[in-house]
Amino acid sequence: MELLFLNIGTQEFILLVPVLLTVILYIYCLIHCIANNRLRGNSKLLWLIIILVAPFLGSVIYLIVGRKGNKGDYGTTM
């Protein structure tokens, strides 16, 4: 099977799919972390560093742990 519009064969396509899915996950997690209003100050910075340093693993950990943010920080004032 050769994809004529991309000029790649089956093996290249099989290798390309996981790479594209990883890049999409990475970009989604970066955008979600930046736009997440539940994460405050240092928490947001820490998650961005984790996602940038370890793209796949950091993204998966962010989706499992960090996506919900710090729910207890809303009522505190300084």
mmCIF file of the N, C-alpha and C atoms, coordinates in Angstrom:
data_MODEL
# 
_entry.id   MODEL 
# 
loop_
_atom_site.group_PDB 
_atom_site.id 
_atom_site.type_symbol 
_atom_site.label_atom_id 
_atom_site.label_alt_id 
_atom_site.label_comp_id 
_atom_site.label_asym_id 
_atom_site.label_entity_id 
_atom_site.label_seq_id 
_atom_site.pdbx_PDB_ins_code 
_atom_site.Cartn_x 
_atom_site.Cartn_y 
_atom_site.Cartn_z 
_atom_site.occupancy 
_atom_site.B_iso_or_equiv 
_atom_site.pdbx_formal_charge 
_atom_site.auth_seq_id 
_atom_site.auth_comp_id 
_atom_site.auth_asym_id 
_atom_site.auth_atom_id 
_atom_site.pdbx_PDB_model_num 
ATOM 1   N N  . MET A 1 1  ? 0.852   -1.181 0.000  1.00 0.00 ? 1  MET A N  1 
ATOM 2   C CA . MET A 1 1  ? 0.000   0.000  0.000  1.00 0.00 ? 1  MET A CA 1 
ATOM 3   C C  . MET A 1 1  ? 0.889   1.232  0.000  1.00 0.00 ? 1  MET A C  1 
ATOM 4   N N  . GLU A 1 2  ? 0.715   2.061  -0.965 1.00 0.00 ? 2  GLU A N  1 
ATOM 5   C CA . GLU A 1 2  ? 1.483   3.295  -1.016 1.00 0.00 ? 2  GLU A CA 1 
ATOM 6   C C  . GLU A 1 2  ? 0.513   4.464  -1.075 1.00 0.00 ? 2  GLU A C  1 
ATOM 7   N N  . LEU A 1 3  ? 0.703   5.387  -0.167 1.00 0.00 ? 3  LEU A N  1 
ATOM 8   C CA . LEU A 1 3  ? -0.139  6.572  -0.147 1.00 0.00 ? 3  LEU A CA 1 
ATOM 9   C C  . LEU A 1 3  ? 0.445   7.578  -1.129 1.00 0.00 ? 3  LEU A C  1 
ATOM 10  N N  . LEU A 1 4  ? -0.187  7.685  -2.270 1.00 0.00 ? 4  LEU A N  1 
ATOM 11  C CA . LEU A 1 4  ? 0.373   8.490  -3.341 1.00 0.00 ? 4  LEU A CA 1 
ATOM 12  C C  . LEU A 1 4  ? 0.413   9.973  -3.019 1.00 0.00 ? 4  LEU A C  1 
ATOM 13  N N  . PHE A 1 5  ? -0.582  10.460 -2.293 1.00 0.00 ? 5  PHE A N  1 
ATOM 14  C CA . PHE A 1 5  ? -0.609  11.888 -2.012 1.00 0.00 ? 5  PHE A CA 1 
ATOM 15  C C  . PHE A 1 5  ? 0.470   12.300 -1.011 1.00 0.00 ? 5  PHE A C  1 
ATOM 16  N N  . LEU A 1 6  ? 0.973   11.359 -0.222 1.00 0.00 ? 6  LEU A N  1 
ATOM 17  C CA . LEU A 1 6  ? 2.061   11.657 0.712  1.00 0.00 ? 6  LEU A CA 1 
ATOM 18  C C  . LEU A 1 6  ? 3.390   11.076 0.245  1.00 0.00 ? 6  LEU A C  1 
ATOM 19  N N  . ASN A 1 7  ? 3.337   10.176 -0.743 1.00 0.00 ? 7  ASN A N  1 
ATOM 20  C CA . ASN A 1 7  ? 4.509   9.496  -1.270 1.00 0.00 ? 7  ASN A CA 1 
ATOM 21  C C  . ASN A 1 7  ? 5.261   8.742  -0.179 1.00 0.00 ? 7  ASN A C  1 
ATOM 22  N N  . ILE A 1 8  ? 4.500   8.078  0.704  1.00 0.00 ? 8  ILE A N  1 
ATOM 23  C CA . ILE A 1 8  ? 5.111   7.239  1.736  1.00 0.00 ? 8  ILE A CA 1 
ATOM 24  C C  . ILE A 1 8  ? 4.490   5.846  1.676  1.00 0.00 ? 8  ILE A C  1 
ATOM 25  N N  . GLY A 1 9  ? 5.242   4.875  2.122  1.00 0.00 ? 9  GLY A N  1 
ATOM 26  C CA . GLY A 1 9  ? 4.765   3.498  2.118  1.00 0.00 ? 9  GLY A CA 1 
ATOM 27  C C  . GLY A 1 9  ? 4.124   3.125  3.443  1.00 0.00 ? 9  GLY A C  1 
ATOM 28  N N  . THR A 1 10 ? 3.807   1.866  3.599  1.00 0.00 ? 10 THR A N  1 
ATOM 29  C CA . THR A 1 10 ? 3.126   1.366  4.787  1.00 0.00 ? 10 THR A CA 1 
ATOM 30  C C  . THR A 1 10 ? 3.992   1.493  6.032  1.00 0.00 ? 10 THR A C  1 
ATOM 31  N N  . GLN A 1 11 ? 5.263   1.149  5.920  1.00 0.00 ? 11 GLN A N  1 
ATOM 32  C CA . GLN A 1 11 ? 6.126   1.213  7.097  1.00 0.00 ? 11 GLN A CA 1 
ATOM 33  C C  . GLN A 1 11 ? 6.283   2.639  7.606  1.00 0.00 ? 11 GLN A C  1 
ATOM 34  N N  . GLU A 1 12 ? 6.446   3.578  6.696  1.00 0.00 ? 12 GLU A N  1 
ATOM 35  C CA . GLU A 1 12 ? 6.564   4.969  7.111  1.00 0.00 ? 12 GLU A CA 1 
ATOM 36  C C  . GLU A 1 12 ? 5.265   5.467  7.747  1.00 0.00 ? 12 GLU A C  1 
ATOM 37  N N  . PHE A 1 13 ? 4.154   5.035  7.195  1.00 0.00 ? 13 PHE A N  1 
ATOM 38  C CA . PHE A 1 13 ? 2.863   5.437  7.738  1.00 0.00 ? 13 PHE A CA 1 
ATOM 39  C C  . PHE A 1 13 ? 2.661   4.885  9.146  1.00 0.00 ? 13 PHE A C  1 
ATOM 40  N N  . ILE A 1 14 ? 3.052   3.620  9.354  1.00 0.00 ? 14 ILE A N  1 
ATOM 41  C CA . ILE A 1 14 ? 2.921   3.002  10.673 1.00 0.00 ? 14 ILE A CA 1 
ATOM 42  C C  . ILE A 1 14 ? 3.791   3.733  11.691 1.00 0.00 ? 14 ILE A C  1 
ATOM 43  N N  . LEU A 1 15 ? 4.947   4.211  11.294 1.00 0.00 ? 15 LEU A N  1 
ATOM 44  C CA . LEU A 1 15 ? 5.808   4.972  12.191 1.00 0.00 ? 15 LEU A CA 1 
ATOM 45  C C  . LEU A 1 15 ? 5.320   6.406  12.383 1.00 0.00 ? 15 LEU A C  1 
ATOM 46  N N  . LEU A 1 16 ? 4.659   6.946  11.392 1.00 0.00 ? 16 LEU A N  1 
ATOM 47  C CA . LEU A 1 16 ? 4.218   8.336  11.435 1.00 0.00 ? 16 LEU A CA 1 
ATOM 48  C C  . LEU A 1 16 ? 3.014   8.539  12.357 1.00 0.00 ? 16 LEU A C  1 
ATOM 49  N N  . VAL A 1 17 ? 2.125   7.580  12.441 1.00 0.00 ? 17 VAL A N  1 
ATOM 50  C CA . VAL A 1 17 ? 0.903   7.718  13.235 1.00 0.00 ? 17 VAL A CA 1 
ATOM 51  C C  . VAL A 1 17 ? 1.193   7.948  14.722 1.00 0.00 ? 17 VAL A C  1 
ATOM 52  N N  . PRO A 1 18 ? 2.021   7.142  15.388 1.00 0.00 ? 18 PRO A N  1 
ATOM 53  C CA . PRO A 1 18 ? 2.294   7.411  16.808 1.00 0.00 ? 18 PRO A CA 1 
ATOM 54  C C  . PRO A 1 18 ? 3.004   8.737  17.033 1.00 0.00 ? 18 PRO A C  1 
ATOM 55  N N  . VAL A 1 19 ? 3.858   9.129  16.111 1.00 0.00 ? 19 VAL A N  1 
ATOM 56  C CA . VAL A 1 19 ? 4.554   10.407 16.252 1.00 0.00 ? 19 VAL A CA 1 
ATOM 57  C C  . VAL A 1 19 ? 3.562   11.559 16.165 1.00 0.00 ? 19 VAL A C  1 
ATOM 58  N N  . LEU A 1 20 ? 2.649   11.495 15.223 1.00 0.00 ? 20 LEU A N  1 
ATOM 59  C CA . LEU A 1 20 ? 1.637   12.547 15.089 1.00 0.00 ? 20 LEU A CA 1 
ATOM 60  C C  . LEU A 1 20 ? 0.715   12.598 16.302 1.00 0.00 ? 20 LEU A C  1 
ATOM 61  N N  . LEU A 1 21 ? 0.319   11.446 16.813 1.00 0.00 ? 21 LEU A N  1 
ATOM 62  C CA . LEU A 1 21 ? -0.536  11.419 18.003 1.00 0.00 ? 21 LEU A CA 1 
ATOM 63  C C  . LEU A 1 21 ? 0.186   12.002 19.216 1.00 0.00 ? 21 LEU A C  1 
ATOM 64  N N  . THR A 1 22 ? 1.474   11.736 19.341 1.00 0.00 ? 22 THR A N  1 
ATOM 65  C CA . THR A 1 22 ? 2.260   12.281 20.447 1.00 0.00 ? 22 THR A CA 1 
ATOM 66  C C  . THR A 1 22 ? 2.373   13.797 20.333 1.00 0.00 ? 22 THR A C  1 
ATOM 67  N N  . VAL A 1 23 ? 2.586   14.300 19.136 1.00 0.00 ? 23 VAL A N  1 
ATOM 68  C CA . VAL A 1 23 ? 2.683   15.753 18.929 1.00 0.00 ? 23 VAL A CA 1 
ATOM 69  C C  . VAL A 1 23 ? 1.348   16.425 19.226 1.00 0.00 ? 23 VAL A C  1 
ATOM 70  N N  . ILE A 1 24 ? 0.253   15.822 18.815 1.00 0.00 ? 24 ILE A N  1 
ATOM 71  C CA . ILE A 1 24 ? -1.075  16.377 19.096 1.00 0.00 ? 24 ILE A CA 1 
ATOM 72  C C  . ILE A 1 24 ? -1.338  16.389 20.592 1.00 0.00 ? 24 ILE A C  1 
ATOM 73  N N  . LEU A 1 25 ? -1.003  15.309 21.290 1.00 0.00 ? 25 LEU A N  1 
ATOM 74  C CA . LEU A 1 25 ? -1.154  15.253 22.743 1.00 0.00 ? 25 LEU A CA 1 
ATOM 75  C C  . LEU A 1 25 ? -0.308  16.322 23.416 1.00 0.00 ? 25 LEU A C  1 
ATOM 76  N N  . TYR A 1 26 ? 0.920   16.494 22.981 1.00 0.00 ? 26 TYR A N  1 
ATOM 77  C CA . TYR A 1 26 ? 1.843   17.475 23.524 1.00 0.00 ? 26 TYR A CA 1 
ATOM 78  C C  . TYR A 1 26 ? 1.296   18.898 23.376 1.00 0.00 ? 26 TYR A C  1 
ATOM 79  N N  . ILE A 1 27 ? 0.843   19.233 22.188 1.00 0.00 ? 27 ILE A N  1 
ATOM 80  C CA . ILE A 1 27 ? 0.308   20.576 21.939 1.00 0.00 ? 27 ILE A CA 1 
ATOM 81  C C  . ILE A 1 27 ? -0.969  20.806 22.733 1.00 0.00 ? 27 ILE A C  1 
ATOM 82  N N  . TYR A 1 28 ? -1.844  19.800 22.804 1.00 0.00 ? 28 TYR A N  1 
ATOM 83  C CA . TYR A 1 28 ? -3.077  19.926 23.579 1.00 0.00 ? 28 TYR A CA 1 
ATOM 84  C C  . TYR A 1 28 ? -2.774  20.192 25.051 1.00 0.00 ? 28 TYR A C  1 
ATOM 85  N N  . CYS A 1 29 ? -1.831  19.455 25.608 1.00 0.00 ? 29 CYS A N  1 
ATOM 86  C CA . CYS A 1 29 ? -1.506  19.628 27.029 1.00 0.00 ? 29 CYS A CA 1 
ATOM 87  C C  . CYS A 1 29 ? -0.873  20.988 27.298 1.00 0.00 ? 29 CYS A C  1 
ATOM 88  N N  . LEU A 1 30 ? -0.022  21.458 26.403 1.00 0.00 ? 30 LEU A N  1 
ATOM 89  C CA . LEU A 1 30 ? 0.555   22.791 26.574 1.00 0.00 ? 30 LEU A CA 1 
ATOM 90  C C  . LEU A 1 30 ? -0.516  23.872 26.563 1.00 0.00 ? 30 LEU A C  1 
ATOM 91  N N  . ILE A 1 31 ? -1.417  23.805 25.601 1.00 0.00 ? 31 ILE A N  1 
ATOM 92  C CA . ILE A 1 31 ? -2.483  24.806 25.501 1.00 0.00 ? 31 ILE A CA 1 
ATOM 93  C C  . ILE A 1 31 ? -3.415  24.715 26.699 1.00 0.00 ? 31 ILE A C  1 
ATOM 94  N N  . HIS A 1 32 ? -3.769  23.501 27.105 1.00 0.00 ? 32 HIS A N  1 
ATOM 95  C CA . HIS A 1 32 ? -4.671  23.322 28.239 1.00 0.00 ? 32 HIS A CA 1 
ATOM 96  C C  . HIS A 1 32 ? -4.038  23.832 29.524 1.00 0.00 ? 32 HIS A C  1 
ATOM 97  N N  . CYS A 1 33 ? -2.758  23.573 29.702 1.00 0.00 ? 33 CYS A N  1 
ATOM 98  C CA . CYS A 1 33 ? -2.062  24.023 30.911 1.00 0.00 ? 33 CYS A CA 1 
ATOM 99  C C  . CYS A 1 33 ? -1.998  25.545 30.955 1.00 0.00 ? 33 CYS A C  1 
ATOM 100 N N  . ILE A 1 34 ? -1.719  26.180 29.847 1.00 0.00 ? 34 ILE A N  1 
ATOM 101 C CA . ILE A 1 34 ? -1.648  27.643 29.803 1.00 0.00 ? 34 ILE A CA 1 
ATOM 102 C C  . ILE A 1 34 ? -3.012  28.262 30.051 1.00 0.00 ? 34 ILE A C  1 
ATOM 103 N N  . ALA A 1 35 ? -4.065  27.667 29.515 1.00 0.00 ? 35 ALA A N  1 
ATOM 104 C CA . ALA A 1 35 ? -5.410  28.231 29.636 1.00 0.00 ? 35 ALA A CA 1 
ATOM 105 C C  . ALA A 1 35 ? -6.136  27.799 30.907 1.00 0.00 ? 35 ALA A C  1 
ATOM 106 N N  . ASN A 1 36 ? -5.570  26.870 31.675 1.00 0.00 ? 36 ASN A N  1 
ATOM 107 C CA . ASN A 1 36 ? -6.236  26.345 32.864 1.00 0.00 ? 36 ASN A CA 1 
ATOM 108 C C  . ASN A 1 36 ? -6.214  27.390 33.985 1.00 0.00 ? 36 ASN A C  1 
ATOM 109 N N  . ASN A 1 37 ? -7.372  27.913 34.340 1.00 0.00 ? 37 ASN A N  1 
ATOM 110 C CA . ASN A 1 37 ? -7.466  28.934 35.381 1.00 0.00 ? 37 ASN A CA 1 
ATOM 111 C C  . ASN A 1 37 ? -7.372  28.353 36.784 1.00 0.00 ? 37 ASN A C  1 
ATOM 112 N N  . ARG A 1 38 ? -7.503  27.058 36.924 1.00 0.00 ? 38 ARG A N  1 
ATOM 113 C CA . ARG A 1 38 ? -7.395  26.432 38.243 1.00 0.00 ? 38 ARG A CA 1 
ATOM 114 C C  . ARG A 1 38 ? -5.949  26.342 38.713 1.00 0.00 ? 38 ARG A C  1 
ATOM 115 N N  . LEU A 1 39 ? -5.022  26.327 37.772 1.00 0.00 ? 39 LEU A N  1 
ATOM 116 C CA . LEU A 1 39 ? -3.608  26.291 38.145 1.00 0.00 ? 39 LEU A CA 1 
ATOM 117 C C  . LEU A 1 39 ? -3.142  27.719 38.401 1.00 0.00 ? 39 LEU A C  1 
ATOM 118 N N  . ARG A 1 40 ? -2.471  27.907 39.511 1.00 0.00 ? 40 ARG A N  1 
ATOM 119 C CA . ARG A 1 40 ? -2.004  29.230 39.893 1.00 0.00 ? 40 ARG A CA 1 
ATOM 120 C C  . ARG A 1 40 ? -0.489  29.285 39.892 1.00 0.00 ? 40 ARG A C  1 
ATOM 121 N N  . GLY A 1 41 ? 0.068   30.394 39.508 1.00 0.00 ? 41 GLY A N  1 
ATOM 122 C CA . GLY A 1 41 ? 1.479   30.747 39.619 1.00 0.00 ? 41 GLY A CA 1 
ATOM 123 C C  . GLY A 1 41 ? 2.478   29.623 39.429 1.00 0.00 ? 41 GLY A C  1 
ATOM 124 N N  . ASN A 1 42 ? 3.076   29.197 40.528 1.00 0.00 ? 42 ASN A N  1 
ATOM 125 C CA . ASN A 1 42 ? 4.148   28.201 40.469 1.00 0.00 ? 42 ASN A CA 1 
ATOM 126 C C  . ASN A 1 42 ? 3.658   26.841 40.001 1.00 0.00 ? 42 ASN A C  1 
ATOM 127 N N  . SER A 1 43 ? 2.417   26.492 40.288 1.00 0.00 ? 43 SER A N  1 
ATOM 128 C CA . SER A 1 43 ? 1.883   25.202 39.830 1.00 0.00 ? 43 SER A CA 1 
ATOM 129 C C  . SER A 1 43 ? 1.836   25.149 38.308 1.00 0.00 ? 43 SER A C  1 
ATOM 130 N N  . LYS A 1 44 ? 1.380   26.238 37.698 1.00 0.00 ? 44 LYS A N  1 
ATOM 131 C CA . LYS A 1 44 ? 1.308   26.293 36.238 1.00 0.00 ? 44 LYS A CA 1 
ATOM 132 C C  . LYS A 1 44 ? 2.716   26.233 35.642 1.00 0.00 ? 44 LYS A C  1 
ATOM 133 N N  . LEU A 1 45 ? 3.641   26.965 36.231 1.00 0.00 ? 45 LEU A N  1 
ATOM 134 C CA . LEU A 1 45 ? 5.016   26.970 35.743 1.00 0.00 ? 45 LEU A CA 1 
ATOM 135 C C  . LEU A 1 45 ? 5.645   25.585 35.870 1.00 0.00 ? 45 LEU A C  1 
ATOM 136 N N  . LEU A 1 46 ? 5.411   24.928 36.983 1.00 0.00 ? 46 LEU A N  1 
ATOM 137 C CA . LEU A 1 46 ? 5.949   23.586 37.189 1.00 0.00 ? 46 LEU A CA 1 
ATOM 138 C C  . LEU A 1 46 ? 5.399   22.602 36.161 1.00 0.00 ? 46 LEU A C  1 
ATOM 139 N N  . TRP A 1 47 ? 4.097   22.646 35.915 1.00 0.00 ? 47 TRP A N  1 
ATOM 140 C CA . TRP A 1 47 ? 3.509   21.744 34.921 1.00 0.00 ? 47 TRP A CA 1 
ATOM 141 C C  . TRP A 1 47 ? 4.032   22.043 33.522 1.00 0.00 ? 47 TRP A C  1 
ATOM 142 N N  . LEU A 1 48 ? 4.216   23.314 33.185 1.00 0.00 ? 48 LEU A N  1 
ATOM 143 C CA . LEU A 1 48 ? 4.769   23.650 31.868 1.00 0.00 ? 48 LEU A CA 1 
ATOM 144 C C  . LEU A 1 48 ? 6.187   23.102 31.710 1.00 0.00 ? 48 LEU A C  1 
ATOM 145 N N  . ILE A 1 49 ? 6.992   23.212 32.768 1.00 0.00 ? 49 ILE A N  1 
ATOM 146 C CA . ILE A 1 49 ? 8.355   22.676 32.708 1.00 0.00 ? 49 ILE A CA 1 
ATOM 147 C C  . ILE A 1 49 ? 8.329   21.164 32.550 1.00 0.00 ? 49 ILE A C  1 
ATOM 148 N N  . ILE A 1 50 ? 7.450   20.487 33.295 1.00 0.00 ? 50 ILE A N  1 
ATOM 149 C CA . ILE A 1 50 ? 7.350   19.025 33.193 1.00 0.00 ? 50 ILE A CA 1 
ATOM 150 C C  . ILE A 1 50 ? 6.940   18.608 31.786 1.00 0.00 ? 50 ILE A C  1 
ATOM 151 N N  . ILE A 1 51 ? 5.961   19.295 31.219 1.00 0.00 ? 51 ILE A N  1 
ATOM 152 C CA . ILE A 1 51 ? 5.486   18.954 29.870 1.00 0.00 ? 51 ILE A CA 1 
ATOM 153 C C  . ILE A 1 51 ? 6.565   19.243 28.827 1.00 0.00 ? 51 ILE A C  1 
ATOM 154 N N  . LEU A 1 52 ? 7.306   20.332 28.991 1.00 0.00 ? 52 LEU A N  1 
ATOM 155 C CA . LEU A 1 52 ? 8.341   20.684 28.019 1.00 0.00 ? 52 LEU A CA 1 
ATOM 156 C C  . LEU A 1 52 ? 9.562   19.765 28.105 1.00 0.00 ? 52 LEU A C  1 
ATOM 157 N N  . VAL A 1 53 ? 9.930   19.350 29.314 1.00 0.00 ? 53 VAL A N  1 
ATOM 158 C CA . VAL A 1 53 ? 11.122  18.519 29.486 1.00 0.00 ? 53 VAL A CA 1 
ATOM 159 C C  . VAL A 1 53 ? 10.866  17.073 29.048 1.00 0.00 ? 53 VAL A C  1 
ATOM 160 N N  . ALA A 1 54 ? 9.724   16.533 29.410 1.00 0.00 ? 54 ALA A N  1 
ATOM 161 C CA . ALA A 1 54 ? 9.385   15.149 29.048 1.00 0.00 ? 54 ALA A CA 1 
ATOM 162 C C  . ALA A 1 54 ? 8.047   15.172 28.310 1.00 0.00 ? 54 ALA A C  1 
ATOM 163 N N  . PRO A 1 55 ? 8.053   15.432 27.009 1.00 0.00 ? 55 PRO A N  1 
ATOM 164 C CA . PRO A 1 55 ? 6.803   15.669 26.280 1.00 0.00 ? 55 PRO A CA 1 
ATOM 165 C C  . PRO A 1 55 ? 5.751   14.571 26.435 1.00 0.00 ? 55 PRO A C  1 
ATOM 166 N N  . PHE A 1 56 ? 6.083   13.327 26.161 1.00 0.00 ? 56 PHE A N  1 
ATOM 167 C CA . PHE A 1 56 ? 5.052   12.291 26.222 1.00 0.00 ? 56 PHE A CA 1 
ATOM 168 C C  . PHE A 1 56 ? 4.679   11.962 27.659 1.00 0.00 ? 56 PHE A C  1 
ATOM 169 N N  . LEU A 1 57 ? 5.663   11.633 28.464 1.00 0.00 ? 57 LEU A N  1 
ATOM 170 C CA . LEU A 1 57 ? 5.402   11.261 29.850 1.00 0.00 ? 57 LEU A CA 1 
ATOM 171 C C  . LEU A 1 57 ? 4.815   12.435 30.637 1.00 0.00 ? 57 LEU A C  1 
ATOM 172 N N  . GLY A 1 58 ? 5.344   13.631 30.427 1.00 0.00 ? 58 GLY A N  1 
ATOM 173 C CA . GLY A 1 58 ? 4.819   14.814 31.103 1.00 0.00 ? 58 GLY A CA 1 
ATOM 174 C C  . GLY A 1 58 ? 3.369   15.101 30.730 1.00 0.00 ? 58 GLY A C  1 
ATOM 175 N N  . SER A 1 59 ? 3.037   14.905 29.469 1.00 0.00 ? 59 SER A N  1 
ATOM 176 C CA . SER A 1 59 ? 1.660   15.124 29.018 1.00 0.00 ? 59 SER A CA 1 
ATOM 177 C C  . SER A 1 59 ? 0.700   14.122 29.635 1.00 0.00 ? 59 SER A C  1 
ATOM 178 N N  . VAL A 1 60 ? 1.115   12.872 29.677 1.00 0.00 ? 60 VAL A N  1 
ATOM 179 C CA . VAL A 1 60 ? 0.259   11.837 30.270 1.00 0.00 ? 60 VAL A CA 1 
ATOM 180 C C  . VAL A 1 60 ? 0.062   12.093 31.755 1.00 0.00 ? 60 VAL A C  1 
ATOM 181 N N  . ILE A 1 61 ? 1.136   12.429 32.459 1.00 0.00 ? 61 ILE A N  1 
ATOM 182 C CA . ILE A 1 61 ? 1.029   12.721 33.894 1.00 0.00 ? 61 ILE A CA 1 
ATOM 183 C C  . ILE A 1 61 ? 0.158   13.945 34.122 1.00 0.00 ? 61 ILE A C  1 
ATOM 184 N N  . TYR A 1 62 ? 0.295   14.964 33.274 1.00 0.00 ? 62 TYR A N  1 
ATOM 185 C CA . TYR A 1 62 ? -0.547  16.155 33.404 1.00 0.00 ? 62 TYR A CA 1 
ATOM 186 C C  . TYR A 1 62 ? -2.022  15.805 33.230 1.00 0.00 ? 62 TYR A C  1 
ATOM 187 N N  . LEU A 1 63 ? -2.344  14.974 32.254 1.00 0.00 ? 63 LEU A N  1 
ATOM 188 C CA . LEU A 1 63 ? -3.742  14.606 32.034 1.00 0.00 ? 63 LEU A CA 1 
ATOM 189 C C  . LEU A 1 63 ? -4.309  13.819 33.204 1.00 0.00 ? 63 LEU A C  1 
ATOM 190 N N  . ILE A 1 64 ? -3.482  13.006 33.845 1.00 0.00 ? 64 ILE A N  1 
ATOM 191 C CA . ILE A 1 64 ? -3.953  12.186 34.960 1.00 0.00 ? 64 ILE A CA 1 
ATOM 192 C C  . ILE A 1 64 ? -4.021  12.991 36.256 1.00 0.00 ? 64 ILE A C  1 
ATOM 193 N N  . VAL A 1 65 ? -2.988  13.767 36.553 1.00 0.00 ? 65 VAL A N  1 
ATOM 194 C CA . VAL A 1 65 ? -2.863  14.411 37.866 1.00 0.00 ? 65 VAL A CA 1 
ATOM 195 C C  . VAL A 1 65 ? -3.154  15.906 37.831 1.00 0.00 ? 65 VAL A C  1 
ATOM 196 N N  . GLY A 1 66 ? -2.546  16.630 36.919 1.00 0.00 ? 66 GLY A N  1 
ATOM 197 C CA . GLY A 1 66 ? -2.549  18.083 36.995 1.00 0.00 ? 66 GLY A CA 1 
ATOM 198 C C  . GLY A 1 66 ? -3.685  18.797 36.313 1.00 0.00 ? 66 GLY A C  1 
ATOM 199 N N  . ARG A 1 67 ? -4.473  18.110 35.569 1.00 0.00 ? 67 ARG A N  1 
ATOM 200 C CA . ARG A 1 67 ? -5.522  18.753 34.780 1.00 0.00 ? 67 ARG A CA 1 
ATOM 201 C C  . ARG A 1 67 ? -6.584  19.424 35.639 1.00 0.00 ? 67 ARG A C  1 
ATOM 202 N N  . LYS A 1 68 ? -6.892  18.841 36.781 1.00 0.00 ? 68 LYS A N  1 
ATOM 203 C CA . LYS A 1 68 ? -7.940  19.390 37.637 1.00 0.00 ? 68 LYS A CA 1 
ATOM 204 C C  . LYS A 1 68 ? -7.478  20.609 38.408 1.00 0.00 ? 68 LYS A C  1 
ATOM 205 N N  . GLY A 1 69 ? -6.185  20.737 38.637 1.00 0.00 ? 69 GLY A N  1 
ATOM 206 C CA . GLY A 1 69 ? -5.654  21.912 39.295 1.00 0.00 ? 69 GLY A CA 1 
ATOM 207 C C  . GLY A 1 69 ? -5.827  21.869 40.806 1.00 0.00 ? 69 GLY A C  1 
ATOM 208 N N  . ASN A 1 70 ? -5.553  22.997 41.428 1.00 0.00 ? 70 ASN A N  1 
ATOM 209 C CA . ASN A 1 70 ? -5.657  23.126 42.873 1.00 0.00 ? 70 ASN A CA 1 
ATOM 210 C C  . ASN A 1 70 ? -7.026  23.663 43.235 1.00 0.00 ? 70 ASN A C  1 
ATOM 211 N N  . LYS A 1 71 ? -7.914  22.793 43.659 1.00 0.00 ? 71 LYS A N  1 
ATOM 212 C CA . LYS A 1 71 ? -9.274  23.210 43.957 1.00 0.00 ? 71 LYS A CA 1 
ATOM 213 C C  . LYS A 1 71 ? -9.359  24.000 45.257 1.00 0.00 ? 71 LYS A C  1 
ATOM 214 N N  . GLY A 1 72 ? -8.413  23.825 46.173 1.00 0.00 ? 72 GLY A N  1 
ATOM 215 C CA . GLY A 1 72 ? -8.480  24.478 47.461 1.00 0.00 ? 72 GLY A CA 1 
ATOM 216 C C  . GLY A 1 72 ? -7.939  25.897 47.459 1.00 0.00 ? 72 GLY A C  1 
ATOM 217 N N  . ASP A 1 73 ? -7.424  26.412 46.385 1.00 0.00 ? 73 ASP A N  1 
ATOM 218 C CA . ASP A 1 73 ? -6.794  27.723 46.373 1.00 0.00 ? 73 ASP A CA 1 
ATOM 219 C C  . ASP A 1 73 ? -7.749  28.881 46.076 1.00 0.00 ? 73 ASP A C  1 
ATOM 220 N N  . TYR A 1 74 ? -9.001  28.620 45.833 1.00 0.00 ? 74 TYR A N  1 
ATOM 221 C CA . TYR A 1 74 ? -9.892  29.687 45.400 1.00 0.00 ? 74 TYR A CA 1 
ATOM 222 C C  . TYR A 1 74 ? -10.234 30.680 46.516 1.00 0.00 ? 74 TYR A C  1 
ATOM 223 N N  . GLY A 1 75 ? -10.368 30.213 47.733 1.00 0.00 ? 75 GLY A N  1 
ATOM 224 C CA . GLY A 1 75 ? -10.806 31.086 48.801 1.00 0.00 ? 75 GLY A CA 1 
ATOM 225 C C  . GLY A 1 75 ? -9.691  31.785 49.535 1.00 0.00 ? 75 GLY A C  1 
ATOM 226 N N  . THR A 1 76 ? -8.455  31.544 49.199 1.00 0.00 ? 76 THR A N  1 
ATOM 227 C CA . THR A 1 76 ? -7.353  32.135 49.942 1.00 0.00 ? 76 THR A CA 1 
ATOM 228 C C  . THR A 1 76 ? -6.976  33.492 49.377 1.00 0.00 ? 76 THR A C  1 
ATOM 229 N N  . THR A 1 77 ? -6.680  34.417 50.257 1.00 0.00 ? 77 THR A N  1 
ATOM 230 C CA . THR A 1 77 ? -6.208  35.742 49.840 1.00 0.00 ? 77 THR A CA 1 
ATOM 231 C C  . THR A 1 77 ? -4.960  36.076 50.637 1.00 0.00 ? 77 THR A C  1 
ATOM 232 N N  . MET A 1 78 ? -4.134  36.908 50.053 1.00 0.00 ? 78 MET A N  1 
ATOM 233 C CA . MET A 1 78 ? -2.901  37.305 50.749 1.00 0.00 ? 78 MET A CA 1 
ATOM 234 C C  . MET A 1 78 ? -2.847  38.796 50.917 1.00 0.00 ? 78 MET A C  1 
# 
